[in-house]
Structure formats: C-alpha cells, structure tokens
Amino acid sequence: MTLTFVENLLDVVEIEAGTRTSKLALSGDAARVLVFAFDAGAELTEHSAPGPILVQGLTGHLEFSTDEDTVELRPGGMLHLDARVPHAVRALEPSKMLLTMLPKG
C-alpha cells in the first residue's frame, strides 16, 4: 500500500488571469483527483467523462450544467455525475474545484 498525501488542495494550482488551469493532485487504483482553477468567466466547455465523477467546490462560485440541470457550486457543495453525461462548467467569479474521477463500471 502506498500513501499519497496532499497537505492543502488549495495550493495545488493557482488561478491565472483570463483562463482555466488544472493539475493532478493524486492518482491511485480507485480514483484520480484533479484541482481546477478558473478566473471569472473561464469555462470548461461541454464534454463527458468515461466514468462517474464527484465535483466539489473549494472556493468561489461556479455554474455546473448538464442538458437537464444547472446547479451553482460554492465552497462545500458537492455533486455526483454518472459516466458519459455531457456537462460544462463556468466560473461566475475566480474559483477552484476538486474533481474526483472514479473507475468505469
């Protein structure tokens, strides 16, 4: 067994003016965890993930949308999305979010 430790997820990636950035925080057998940083107005255009995902708001205010629903994600908020569901993310203010990619099937 290997232990991977991230002391502070907020320090994994910095918000950069006018854009969206991300960095892998950790990866293991059961999940991959990325931290995204968005400047206000930055987007992650519509796409889908091969497996289910968990998304948690860390800072700021994000809009997360699918064809059927739109939610506002703020610090402490979390959502689950099934595999292959098209979705998009837009920052309403400078923001960070945690993405956990779970195994397929």
LOLODREN-487336 format. One record per atom (N, C-alpha, C): residue number from 1; residue in three letters; chain; x, y, z. Coordinates in steps of 0.05 Angstrom, whole numbers. Layout:
[NUM, 'ALA', 'A', [X, Y, Z]]
...
***
This chain:
[1, 'MET', 'A', [17, -24, 0]]
[1, 'MET', 'A', [0, 0, 0]]
[1, 'MET', 'A', [18, 25, 0]]
[2, 'THR', 'A', [11, 44, -17]]
[2, 'THR', 'A', [25, 69, -18]]
[2, 'THR', 'A', [7, 92, -9]]
[3, 'LEU', 'A', [18, 108, 9]]
[3, 'LEU', 'A', [3, 131, 19]]
[3, 'LEU', 'A', [10, 156, 3]]
[4, 'THR', 'A', [-10, 170, -7]]
[4, 'THR', 'A', [-6, 195, -21]]
[4, 'THR', 'A', [-20, 217, -4]]
[5, 'PHE', 'A', [-6, 239, 1]]
[5, 'PHE', 'A', [-17, 259, 19]]
[5, 'PHE', 'A', [-15, 287, 5]]
[6, 'VAL', 'A', [-37, 301, 6]]
[6, 'VAL', 'A', [-37, 329, -4]]
[6, 'VAL', 'A', [-44, 346, 20]]
[7, 'GLU', 'A', [-25, 363, 28]]
[7, 'GLU', 'A', [-29, 379, 53]]
[7, 'GLU', 'A', [-51, 400, 50]]
[8, 'ASN', 'A', [-52, 413, 26]]
[8, 'ASN', 'A', [-72, 433, 22]]
[8, 'ASN', 'A', [-80, 434, -7]]
[9, 'LEU', 'A', [-104, 425, -13]]
[9, 'LEU', 'A', [-114, 424, -41]]
[9, 'LEU', 'A', [-114, 452, -54]]
[10, 'LEU', 'A', [-119, 473, -38]]
[10, 'LEU', 'A', [-120, 500, -49]]
[10, 'LEU', 'A', [-93, 509, -60]]
[11, 'ASP', 'A', [-71, 496, -52]]
[11, 'ASP', 'A', [-45, 504, -61]]
[11, 'ASP', 'A', [-36, 488, -86]]
[12, 'VAL', 'A', [-52, 469, -95]]
[12, 'VAL', 'A', [-44, 452, -117]]
[12, 'VAL', 'A', [-41, 467, -143]]
[13, 'VAL', 'A', [-60, 486, -148]]
[13, 'VAL', 'A', [-60, 502, -173]]
[13, 'VAL', 'A', [-69, 530, -166]]
[14, 'GLU', 'A', [-57, 550, -181]]
[14, 'GLU', 'A', [-64, 578, -177]]
[14, 'GLU', 'A', [-83, 587, -198]]
[15, 'ILE', 'A', [-100, 607, -192]]
[15, 'ILE', 'A', [-118, 620, -211]]
[15, 'ILE', 'A', [-100, 638, -229]]
[16, 'GLU', 'A', [-103, 635, -255]]
[16, 'GLU', 'A', [-88, 651, -274]]
[16, 'GLU', 'A', [-107, 669, -289]]
[17, 'ALA', 'A', [-100, 694, -293]]
[17, 'ALA', 'A', [-117, 714, -306]]
[17, 'ALA', 'A', [-128, 704, -333]]
[18, 'GLY', 'A', [-154, 705, -336]]
[18, 'GLY', 'A', [-167, 700, -361]]
[18, 'GLY', 'A', [-169, 672, -370]]
[19, 'THR', 'A', [-163, 652, -353]]
[19, 'THR', 'A', [-162, 625, -363]]
[19, 'THR', 'A', [-170, 604, -341]]
[20, 'ARG', 'A', [-170, 579, -350]]
[20, 'ARG', 'A', [-175, 556, -332]]
[20, 'ARG', 'A', [-150, 539, -332]]
[21, 'THR', 'A', [-142, 530, -309]]
[21, 'THR', 'A', [-119, 512, -307]]
[21, 'THR', 'A', [-126, 489, -289]]
[22, 'SER', 'A', [-111, 467, -291]]
[22, 'SER', 'A', [-116, 444, -273]]
[22, 'SER', 'A', [-90, 430, -269]]
[23, 'LYS', 'A', [-90, 415, -247]]
[23, 'LYS', 'A', [-66, 399, -241]]
[23, 'LYS', 'A', [-75, 374, -226]]
[24, 'LEU', 'A', [-62, 352, -232]]
[24, 'LEU', 'A', [-67, 326, -218]]
[24, 'LEU', 'A', [-57, 328, -190]]
[25, 'ALA', 'A', [-75, 324, -171]]
[25, 'ALA', 'A', [-67, 325, -142]]
[25, 'ALA', 'A', [-58, 298, -132]]
[26, 'LEU', 'A', [-71, 277, -141]]
[26, 'LEU', 'A', [-63, 250, -134]]
[26, 'LEU', 'A', [-77, 230, -152]]
[27, 'SER', 'A', [-65, 206, -154]]
[27, 'SER', 'A', [-76, 185, -170]]
[27, 'SER', 'A', [-71, 158, -156]]
[28, 'GLY', 'A', [-92, 142, -155]]
[28, 'GLY', 'A', [-89, 115, -143]]
[28, 'GLY', 'A', [-105, 95, -158]]
[29, 'ASP', 'A', [-107, 71, -147]]
[29, 'ASP', 'A', [-122, 49, -160]]
[29, 'ASP', 'A', [-151, 56, -165]]
[30, 'ALA', 'A', [-163, 70, -145]]
[30, 'ALA', 'A', [-192, 73, -146]]
[30, 'ALA', 'A', [-201, 101, -156]]
[31, 'ALA', 'A', [-183, 120, -159]]
[31, 'ALA', 'A', [-192, 147, -167]]
[31, 'ALA', 'A', [-168, 164, -175]]
[32, 'ARG', 'A', [-175, 185, -191]]
[32, 'ARG', 'A', [-156, 206, -198]]
[32, 'ARG', 'A', [-168, 232, -188]]
[33, 'VAL', 'A', [-152, 249, -176]]
[33, 'VAL', 'A', [-162, 274, -164]]
[33, 'VAL', 'A', [-147, 297, -177]]
[34, 'LEU', 'A', [-163, 316, -188]]
[34, 'LEU', 'A', [-151, 339, -200]]
[34, 'LEU', 'A', [-163, 364, -187]]
[35, 'VAL', 'A', [-147, 385, -186]]
[35, 'VAL', 'A', [-157, 411, -176]]
[35, 'VAL', 'A', [-157, 430, -200]]
[36, 'PHE', 'A', [-180, 443, -204]]
[36, 'PHE', 'A', [-183, 463, -226]]
[36, 'PHE', 'A', [-184, 490, -214]]
[37, 'ALA', 'A', [-172, 510, -228]]
[37, 'ALA', 'A', [-173, 538, -220]]
[37, 'ALA', 'A', [-184, 554, -244]]
[38, 'PHE', 'A', [-204, 570, -239]]
[38, 'PHE', 'A', [-218, 585, -260]]
[38, 'PHE', 'A', [-216, 615, -253]]
[39, 'ASP', 'A', [-209, 632, -272]]
[39, 'ASP', 'A', [-213, 660, -269]]
[39, 'ASP', 'A', [-243, 666, -275]]
[40, 'ALA', 'A', [-253, 688, -266]]
[40, 'ALA', 'A', [-281, 695, -272]]
[40, 'ALA', 'A', [-286, 694, -302]]
[41, 'GLY', 'A', [-308, 680, -310]]
[41, 'GLY', 'A', [-315, 678, -338]]
[41, 'GLY', 'A', [-302, 654, -352]]
[42, 'ALA', 'A', [-282, 642, -341]]
[42, 'ALA', 'A', [-269, 619, -353]]
[42, 'ALA', 'A', [-288, 595, -353]]
[43, 'GLU', 'A', [-284, 578, -373]]
[43, 'GLU', 'A', [-302, 555, -376]]
[43, 'GLU', 'A', [-288, 529, -382]]
[44, 'LEU', 'A', [-302, 508, -376]]
[44, 'LEU', 'A', [-295, 481, -385]]
[44, 'LEU', 'A', [-318, 474, -403]]
[45, 'THR', 'A', [-314, 475, -429]]
[45, 'THR', 'A', [-336, 471, -448]]
[45, 'THR', 'A', [-347, 443, -446]]
[46, 'GLU', 'A', [-371, 439, -458]]
[46, 'GLU', 'A', [-385, 413, -456]]
[46, 'GLU', 'A', [-367, 390, -464]]
[47, 'HIS', 'A', [-367, 370, -447]]
[47, 'HIS', 'A', [-352, 345, -451]]
[47, 'HIS', 'A', [-365, 324, -434]]
[48, 'SER', 'A', [-354, 300, -434]]
[48, 'SER', 'A', [-364, 279, -416]]
[48, 'SER', 'A', [-340, 263, -406]]
[49, 'ALA', 'A', [-344, 249, -384]]
[49, 'ALA', 'A', [-323, 233, -372]]
[49, 'ALA', 'A', [-329, 203, -376]]
[50, 'PRO', 'A', [-309, 187, -380]]
[50, 'PRO', 'A', [-313, 158, -385]]
[50, 'PRO', 'A', [-325, 143, -361]]
[51, 'GLY', 'A', [-320, 154, -337]]
[51, 'GLY', 'A', [-331, 141, -313]]
[51, 'GLY', 'A', [-345, 162, -296]]
[52, 'PRO', 'A', [-358, 154, -274]]
[52, 'PRO', 'A', [-371, 173, -257]]
[52, 'PRO', 'A', [-352, 193, -244]]
[53, 'ILE', 'A', [-362, 217, -238]]
[53, 'ILE', 'A', [-345, 237, -225]]
[53, 'ILE', 'A', [-359, 249, -201]]
[54, 'LEU', 'A', [-342, 259, -183]]
[54, 'LEU', 'A', [-351, 275, -160]]
[54, 'LEU', 'A', [-338, 302, -164]]
[55, 'VAL', 'A', [-353, 324, -160]]
[55, 'VAL', 'A', [-342, 351, -162]]
[55, 'VAL', 'A', [-349, 366, -137]]
[56, 'GLN', 'A', [-329, 379, -125]]
[56, 'GLN', 'A', [-333, 394, -100]]
[56, 'GLN', 'A', [-323, 422, -104]]
[57, 'GLY', 'A', [-339, 442, -95]]
[57, 'GLY', 'A', [-330, 470, -96]]
[57, 'GLY', 'A', [-310, 475, -73]]
[58, 'LEU', 'A', [-288, 487, -80]]
[58, 'LEU', 'A', [-267, 494, -59]]
[58, 'LEU', 'A', [-268, 524, -53]]
[59, 'THR', 'A', [-269, 541, -73]]
[59, 'THR', 'A', [-270, 570, -69]]
[59, 'THR', 'A', [-288, 581, -91]]
[60, 'GLY', 'A', [-298, 605, -87]]
[60, 'GLY', 'A', [-312, 620, -108]]
[60, 'GLY', 'A', [-340, 610, -114]]
[61, 'HIS', 'A', [-348, 613, -139]]
[61, 'HIS', 'A', [-376, 608, -147]]
[61, 'HIS', 'A', [-376, 598, -176]]
[62, 'LEU', 'A', [-384, 573, -180]]
[62, 'LEU', 'A', [-384, 560, -206]]
[62, 'LEU', 'A', [-412, 552, -215]]
[63, 'GLU', 'A', [-417, 552, -241]]
[63, 'GLU', 'A', [-442, 542, -252]]
[63, 'GLU', 'A', [-435, 516, -266]]
[64, 'PHE', 'A', [-448, 494, -257]]
[64, 'PHE', 'A', [-444, 467, -269]]
[64, 'PHE', 'A', [-470, 460, -282]]
[65, 'SER', 'A', [-468, 453, -308]]
[65, 'SER', 'A', [-493, 447, -323]]
[65, 'SER', 'A', [-491, 422, -339]]
[66, 'THR', 'A', [-514, 408, -341]]
[66, 'THR', 'A', [-518, 386, -359]]
[66, 'THR', 'A', [-541, 394, -377]]
[67, 'ASP', 'A', [-550, 377, -396]]
[67, 'ASP', 'A', [-572, 383, -413]]
[67, 'ASP', 'A', [-598, 386, -397]]
[68, 'GLU', 'A', [-599, 373, -373]]
[68, 'GLU', 'A', [-624, 373, -358]]
[68, 'GLU', 'A', [-624, 391, -333]]
[69, 'ASP', 'A', [-600, 397, -322]]
[69, 'ASP', 'A', [-598, 412, -297]]
[69, 'ASP', 'A', [-575, 432, -297]]
[70, 'THR', 'A', [-579, 453, -281]]
[70, 'THR', 'A', [-557, 471, -276]]
[70, 'THR', 'A', [-557, 476, -246]]
[71, 'VAL', 'A', [-533, 474, -233]]
[71, 'VAL', 'A', [-530, 480, -205]]
[71, 'VAL', 'A', [-508, 500, -201]]
[72, 'GLU', 'A', [-510, 516, -180]]
[72, 'GLU', 'A', [-489, 534, -172]]
[72, 'GLU', 'A', [-473, 521, -150]]
[73, 'LEU', 'A', [-447, 518, -156]]
[73, 'LEU', 'A', [-429, 504, -138]]
[73, 'LEU', 'A', [-412, 524, -123]]
[74, 'ARG', 'A', [-414, 523, -97]]
[74, 'ARG', 'A', [-399, 541, -79]]
[74, 'ARG', 'A', [-382, 524, -60]]
[75, 'PRO', 'A', [-364, 537, -45]]
[75, 'PRO', 'A', [-348, 521, -26]]
[75, 'PRO', 'A', [-364, 503, -8]]
[76, 'GLY', 'A', [-357, 478, -6]]
[76, 'GLY', 'A', [-371, 458, 10]]
[76, 'GLY', 'A', [-392, 443, -5]]
[77, 'GLY', 'A', [-400, 453, -29]]
[77, 'GLY', 'A', [-420, 439, -45]]
[77, 'GLY', 'A', [-407, 417, -60]]
[78, 'MET', 'A', [-422, 396, -65]]
[78, 'MET', 'A', [-412, 372, -80]]
[78, 'MET', 'A', [-433, 360, -97]]
[79, 'LEU', 'A', [-425, 349, -120]]
[79, 'LEU', 'A', [-444, 336, -137]]
[79, 'LEU', 'A', [-432, 310, -148]]
[80, 'HIS', 'A', [-449, 292, -157]]
[80, 'HIS', 'A', [-442, 267, -169]]
[80, 'HIS', 'A', [-454, 267, -197]]
[81, 'LEU', 'A', [-439, 257, -217]]
[81, 'LEU', 'A', [-449, 255, -244]]
[81, 'LEU', 'A', [-442, 227, -255]]
[82, 'ASP', 'A', [-461, 214, -267]]
[82, 'ASP', 'A', [-456, 188, -278]]
[82, 'ASP', 'A', [-437, 190, -302]]
[83, 'ALA', 'A', [-426, 167, -310]]
[83, 'ALA', 'A', [-408, 166, -333]]
[83, 'ALA', 'A', [-422, 175, -359]]
[84, 'ARG', 'A', [-406, 187, -376]]
[84, 'ARG', 'A', [-415, 195, -403]]
[84, 'ARG', 'A', [-438, 215, -404]]
[85, 'VAL', 'A', [-443, 230, -383]]
[85, 'VAL', 'A', [-463, 251, -384]]
[85, 'VAL', 'A', [-450, 278, -392]]
[86, 'PRO', 'A', [-458, 289, -414]]
[86, 'PRO', 'A', [-446, 315, -423]]
[86, 'PRO', 'A', [-451, 337, -402]]
[87, 'HIS', 'A', [-430, 352, -397]]
[87, 'HIS', 'A', [-432, 374, -377]]
[87, 'HIS', 'A', [-412, 396, -383]]
[88, 'ALA', 'A', [-416, 419, -371]]
[88, 'ALA', 'A', [-399, 442, -375]]
[88, 'ALA', 'A', [-397, 456, -348]]
[89, 'VAL', 'A', [-375, 472, -345]]
[89, 'VAL', 'A', [-370, 487, -320]]
[89, 'VAL', 'A', [-363, 516, -328]]
[90, 'ARG', 'A', [-374, 536, -314]]
[90, 'ARG', 'A', [-368, 564, -319]]
[90, 'ARG', 'A', [-364, 577, -292]]
[91, 'ALA', 'A', [-343, 593, -290]]
[91, 'ALA', 'A', [-337, 608, -265]]
[91, 'ALA', 'A', [-351, 634, -265]]
[92, 'LEU', 'A', [-367, 639, -245]]
[92, 'LEU', 'A', [-381, 664, -241]]
[92, 'LEU', 'A', [-363, 684, -227]]
[93, 'GLU', 'A', [-342, 674, -214]]
[93, 'GLU', 'A', [-322, 691, -201]]
[93, 'GLU', 'A', [-297, 673, -199]]
[94, 'PRO', 'A', [-273, 684, -193]]
[94, 'PRO', 'A', [-250, 667, -190]]
[94, 'PRO', 'A', [-256, 644, -171]]
[95, 'SER', 'A', [-249, 620, -180]]
[95, 'SER', 'A', [-258, 596, -165]]
[95, 'SER', 'A', [-239, 573, -168]]
[96, 'LYS', 'A', [-241, 554, -149]]
[96, 'LYS', 'A', [-227, 529, -150]]
[96, 'LYS', 'A', [-247, 506, -145]]
[97, 'MET', 'A', [-242, 483, -158]]
[97, 'MET', 'A', [-259, 460, -153]]
[97, 'MET', 'A', [-242, 435, -153]]
[98, 'LEU', 'A', [-252, 415, -140]]
[98, 'LEU', 'A', [-239, 389, -138]]
[98, 'LEU', 'A', [-255, 369, -155]]
[99, 'LEU', 'A', [-241, 355, -172]]
[99, 'LEU', 'A', [-254, 334, -189]]
[99, 'LEU', 'A', [-242, 307, -182]]
[100, 'THR', 'A', [-260, 289, -175]]
[100, 'THR', 'A', [-251, 261, -169]]
[100, 'THR', 'A', [-263, 244, -191]]
[101, 'MET', 'A', [-245, 231, -207]]
[101, 'MET', 'A', [-254, 213, -228]]
[101, 'MET', 'A', [-253, 185, -217]]
[102, 'LEU', 'A', [-277, 172, -217]]
[102, 'LEU', 'A', [-279, 145, -206]]
[102, 'LEU', 'A', [-277, 124, -229]]
[103, 'PRO', 'A', [-271, 99, -221]]
[103, 'PRO', 'A', [-267, 79, -242]]
[103, 'PRO', 'A', [-293, 74, -258]]
[104, 'LYS', 'A', [-289, 66, -283]]
[104, 'LYS', 'A', [-311, 58, -300]]
[104, 'LYS', 'A', [-323, 33, -290]]
[105, 'GLY', 'A', [-350, 31, -294]]
[105, 'GLY', 'A', [-363, 6, -287]]
[105, 'GLY', 'A', [-366, 2, -258]]
***
